[in-house]
Amino acid sequence: MEKYAVNRIPAWAVILLSMILGLLAGFLLGEHARWLKGVGEVFIALIRMVVIPVIFVSLVCAIGSMRDIGQMRRVAVKTMVIYALTMMLSASLAMALASWFNIGTGLGYTPGGMSAPPLDLSSLLPANPIRAMADGQVLQVMLFALFFGVAINLSGEAGRPVAVWFDALNRVVFKLVEIVLRFAPLGVFALMAWVTSSCGFGILSQLSALVGTLYLSCLLVLTLVYGSLLCFAGLNPLPFMQKMLPVQLFAFSTCSSNASLPMGLETARKLGVKPCIASFVLPLGSTINMNGLAAYLGAVAIFAANAAGVELSLLQKVMVVLTTTVGAIGAAGVPGTGLVVMSLVLATVGLPLEIIALVAAVDRVIDMINTSTNISGDTLAAVLVAKSEGELESVVYGRV
């Protein structure tokens, strides 16, 4: 496991310690801890600085390394099936728990006729790839990278120098990522101190049932659902759980699947997933695979129904699961987008959108565990696809 060179402390322990110290600082300093928000924002800016280069270069290298176009098609199909399956399972599990705990009952919300804001259905294909990169349009950059990588493949020998150049650039980009991640403990400390001083636990007490249900749902997804899928694939879940801990803690503090992508790619390498699979599956997952968000939206639908005194039919619950899955696919891997997609899910079954204002109070706290679940699901898919394609180094996977 990766260790910090200064004192040989495992990376996960340093990040966990930073989180604990950040929580303590937030409680002890109170309002004075909010100046640490700037420190955390600088760290997030550093992470965002490398996200687009990582996505573009790694995807081009991944597609360029796939000489077999049939393999590329198989990998894409398998990845999408796993993503859809895990999101539907996550939403269904969260809805079942929310119904069992009967969360939201007694709030007295009634439908107020609010209409859902339209989702952004702008073109996925970038008219200007450079502008898409500058604007941070992740999905557009990914699509351009896919076409570019395929073009390198189809160019044959003439495209080999370009592929070699991108391979070298990929090494440089990941060295840059390594440098940026050295600031992770400081960034995690600052972010946790700021969140604690801003939110505290007064707000959480009002929505403790919702928060508790979401955390329980995500923990069950992380252990039972992911563990079962690994066992079904003939893999021991324990190495996966252990090696994912640092990136889960990092994702917990940053609340961004995109920001966690570089560390996720490094973790996939430690799990024995070959770059040709990891560099395709994980960037795609950071944009469209939102298992934690799917659980969030499913639980909020039950929360809103109970708050409004509405009994959802089986068909309506199925609609919630399907809409949640589609909405989660369309959500970007950055904090806060769940509130926008939430309006789509609630409006689909006629639930009051006013509930969003209440849920927004604890959105950041819920987003923490959601993001850990999201990035873990991305890496899980990479492991499962690599195993099915014979691109998983089993010895490396089992090494602790």
N, C-alpha and C positions, 0 to 999 in steps of 0.2 A: 504494500500500500504506500502511496505517496507520502513523503514526510518532508517537513520543512528543514532545510539544511542547517539552520542555526542551532536548533536544540533537538532535532530528530523527533519532534512531536508529530504524530499523524495529522494529516490535513483536516480530517473530520473533527478531531479533538480541538484543534485551534479554532475552527469555525464555530463549533458548539460553545466553546469558552467565550468567544466573541459575542455570540448571541446572549449568553447569560449575563455577561458584563454589561451589554447594551440594555437589557431589561432592567438591571439594577440601576444603571445610570439614569434611565428614564424615570424610574420611580423616585430616586433620591433627588435628582436635580429638578424634576417637575418642568415648569415652563422654560427654565434655563437650558434644558436639553434640546430645545427645538433648533438652536443654532447648529446642531450637528446634522440637521437636514441637508445643509449645503455640502458637507463632507460626503454624505451618502449620495447626493445627486452627482457630485464629481465622479464618484466611482461608477455609478450607473452610466454616466456619459462615456467613460472609458470603455465600458462593456459594449455600449451601443456603437461605439466607434469601430469595433472589430466585427460586429455581427454581419453586416452586409458583405465585407470581404470574405469572411469565413463561409457564408452561405454560397456566394457566387463561385469562389475558387474551388471549394470542396465539392460542390455539385458538378462543376465542369470536369474536375479530375475523376469523380466517381463515374460519370457517364462515359468519359473518354477511356476509362480503363475497362469498360464492358465491351469487349470485342464481339460478344454474342448479343445481338439485338433481341433475340428471344429471351435471354436471361433478364435483360432490362425490363421487358414486358412482364415476365413472371414476377420479378421483384416488386414492380409497381402494383400489380394486382394483389399479391399477398399482403403487401403493406396496407393497402386501402381496406382489405377485408379485416385485418387485425384491428386497425384503428376504429372502424365502424362497430365491430363486435365489442371491443372494450368500452367504447363510449355508451353503447346501449346497455351493457351490463352495469356500468357505473350509474347511469341515470335510473335504471330500474331498481337497483339496490338502495339508492338514496331515497327514492319515492316510497319504497316499502318501509324503510326505517322511519321516514317522516310520518307516514300513515300510522305506524305502530305507536310512535310517541305522541301522535295527535298534536303536532306542533302548530302554533298559530291560532289555536282555538281561544276565543274570548277577546280577541283584539277589536272586533266589531267593525271591521272594514266592510264597506258596501261598494259595488261597482259605481264609479262616478263618470263613466262615459269618456274617459281619456282614450285617445287614439295612439297607436304605436307609431313612433317615428320611423320613417322608411330606412331600410338598411342601404348601405352604400353598394350599389350594383354596378360600379364603374368597371370599365373593361379590364379584364385580367391580363390581356396582352399589352405590353408596354409600347406605346408609340415612340417613346424615346428611352431606351434602356439606361442611358447615363442619368437622365432626370429621375428615373425610377430608383436608381441607386442613391442619388442625392436626397430624394424624398423619403428614403427608407421603406419603399413599397416592396415588402419581403416577397409576397407571392408573385408579383411581376418579375422581380429579379430571379426568382427560382425558375419561372417558366422560360425566361431568356437563357438562363444557364443550361436548362435541359436542351433547348434547341441548339445552343452553341456546342454542348458536349456531343450531341448526335452528329452535328456537322463535322466535328473533328474526326469522329469514327468513320463517317462516310467518305471522308477525304483520303483515307488510306495512308500511304507512305507520305504523301504531301502534308498531311496533318500531324505527323509524328513530332516535328520540331515544336509545334505549338503545344502538343500534349506534354512534352518534356519540360517546356518552359512553365506551364501551369503546375506541373508537379513540383518544380523548384519553388515557385511562388507559394504553393500550398505549405511547404516547409517553413518559409519565411513568415507567412501569416500566422501559423500556429506557434512559432517562436514569439511573435508579438502577443498572442493570446496568453502564453505562459508568463510574459512580463506583466501584463495587466492583472492576471489572477493573483499575483503576489500581493496585491493590495486588497484582496478579498477580506481578510480578517478585519481590517480597519473599516472597510465599507459596510460589512455586516454589523459591526458594533454601532456605527453611526446610524444606520437605518433602523435598527431595533430600538435604540434609545429614542429616536424621533417618534416612531410609531407608538411606543409606550407612553411618552409624554403627551402625545396628541390625543390618543384614544383612551388610555387607561382601561379599567375594567368596569367603569360605571355604565358605559353604553352596552358592554357585553352582557351585563346582568339583565337588561331588558329583552335581549334576544338570545339568551343563553341556550334555550332549547334548540333554536335553529343552528347556532354555532356548534353546539355539542353534537347534533345529528350529522352535520357536514363533516366534522372531524372524525367521527366514528365511521361514517360511510367511506371516507377517503382512506382511513387506516385499514378497513376491511378490503378495499380494492387493492391497496399496496401489498397486503399480506395474502389474503385468501384468493382473490381473483388472479393476481399476477403469479402467485405461487402455484396455483392449480394449473395455469397455462404452461408454466415452465415444466412442471411435473408431467403434464400431458405430452410435452415435447421430449421427455426423457432427460431433463436437466435438473440438477439439484438447485433449489431456490436460494439456499443459504449464501453461496458466493455472490449471487446477484444482489441480495439484500445488503450484504456487507459492503460491497464496492459502490453501491448506489448511495450510501449514507452521506458522504461529503456533498455530492451534487444536490441531494434532497434538501440538506440544510441550507445550502447556498440558494436554491430556488425558493425555499421557505422565506428567506429574508429579502430577496429581490423582487418576488412576485412577478417574474418575467420569464416565460419559456425561452424567448429569444436571447435574453441575457445569459441564461443558463446553458445555452447551446454549446458554446466552446468547451465548458467543463463536461457536458454530456458526451461530446465526441471523444474526449480523452478517456472518460469512463468506459465507453463502448470498446475502445482499444484495449483497456485493461481486462475487459470481459472476453477478449479473443475475437471480437467482431472485426472482420477485415474491412479496410477503408472503402472498398468498392461498394459495400453494403451500408456501412455506417454513414458515409458522406451523402448518401441518397435518402435513407430512411429518416435520420434525425432532423435535418433541415426541413424536410417535408412535414414531419411531426410537430415541429415547433410552431408551424403555421396552422395546421388543420386538425391535429390530434389533441383534444382537450378533454381528457377523461375527468379531471377534477371539475372543470366547468360544467360538464354534462351532469355530474352528480349535484352540483350547486343549483343548476336550473331546475332539475327534477325535484329537489327538496323544496325550493322556493315555490314551485307550482302547487305543491301540497300545502305549504305554509299559507299561501295566498287563498287557496280554496277554503281552508279551515277558518281563516280570518274573516272571509266573506260569508261563511256559512253555506258554502256550495259543496254538494256531493258530486265528485267527478265520476262519470261512468267509466266502464272498462275501455270503451272506444276512445273517450277523451284522454284517458291515461296513456293509451297507445299513441295517440296523437302527440301528447307531451313528449314521450320518449323519442319519437321520430323527429319532431320539430327541434327538440333539444340537441339531437345528434347533428342535424343539418346546421343548426345555429352555432353549435360549438365548432364545426368544421370551418364556418365562415368567420370565426372570431380570430383576431390577431393575437399573437403571443405576448401581449403587453398588459400591464395592470389596467383594470377598470372597464375593459370591453364587455365583460359579463353583464353589466347593467344595461347596455344597449341591446344585446341579444335577448336579455330577460324580457324586454317589452314584447318581442316577437312571440316568445313562448307563451306568455300570459294572455296575449291578445288572441292567440290561436284557439284557446278554449274559453274565451270570454271572462277571464279573471281580471280583477281591478288592477290597473297599472299604478295606482297610488301606493301600492305596497312597495314599489321600488324605492320610494323616498325613505321608507323605514329601513329596508334592507341595506341601503347605501351606507348607513351608519356603521355597519360592521363588515362592509365589503372587503376592506383591506385585510382584516383579520382572517376572513374566510379565504381570501385570495392566496394567502400564504400556503395553506395546506393544499389548495387546488393546484397551485403551480408545482409543488413537489410531486403530486400525483401525475400531472401532465408530463413532466420531463421523465419520470420513471416509466410511464407508458410508452414514450418514444423509444427509450433504450430497450425496453422489453420487446417491442416490435422488431427492433434491429437484431436482437439476439435470436428471436424465433425465425425471422426470415433468413438470417445467416445460417442457422442450423438446418433449415430445409434446403438451402442451396449448397450445402457443403462448404460454406465460407466461414465457419466458426472453429477457432482453434480450441479444442476441448481442454487441452492441458492448461492453456492460459486462463480459460474461463474458471477452472476449478482452483487456480492458484490464489492463495490469500497472502 
